[in-house]
Amino acid sequence: MTELWLVRHGQTDWNLEGRYQGQSDVPLNSTGLAQAYTLAEKLDGWIFKAIYSSDLQRARQTADVLAVCLGLPVNEDTRLREICQGEWEGMRLSELRQIFAENLAENEKDPLHARAPGGESTLEVAERVSQATDEIAAAYPDSRVLVISHGFAIATLICRARQIPLAEVYAHIPENASYAVVEWGK
C-alpha cells in the first residue's frame, strides 16, 4: 500500500468570493501562498518519495513551495485537475440558483451522474483521479507520496480510499492548504 498525502491547494480570490473554479486556471492569492509556506513548515522532516500535482496554477504554486522544502521535483498530471464545472465556472451559487435552478436540482437528486452544462460528473472525476493515483501507487509501492490537487477531486479519493459512498463526496471536501492521509493500493 502507498501512503498518499492528499493536499488541497491554498486559497484563491475565487475561494473567497464563493465562485466555482473548476478547471479555470486561478492563481493563489497572498493568503494562499502564505498557507502553502505554513504547510511546508508542517511537512518539514517528513520523508516523501515523490510529489505529484495538478497542472492548474493554484495547485502547482502550492506544490512548488512544498517541493523546495522537501527537496523533490514536482510531477504534473492533468488527471489531478479539479472537476470541470463547464458553464458554472466563475459563477457564485446565488447566480447558479437563478440561471441553472433545474440543473442544480438534478445534481441534488443524482450527485453521481449529474453535471454542469459542459462539465463532468462525480463518477467521471472519481475515475480520472483514481487512474492517476493507481499509477502513482504502482510506481511507489510501500512509500509516502504527496499529491497536490483540488477540493472535489481529493474528496472523491478520500471516499474511495475509505469506502465512503461517492454520493457523500461533498461532505469530504478539505479546507484550503489542508491534507488527508489515505492508504492506496490493491
Secondary structure by P-SEA (a helix, b strand, c coil): cbbbbbbbbccccccccccccccccccccaaaaaaaaaaaaaaccccccbbbbbccaaaaaaaaaaaaaacbbbbbbcccccccccccccccaaaaaaccaaaaaaaaaccccccccccccaaaaaaaaaaaaaaaaaacccbbbbbbbcaaaaaaaaaaaaccccccccccccccccbbbbbbcc
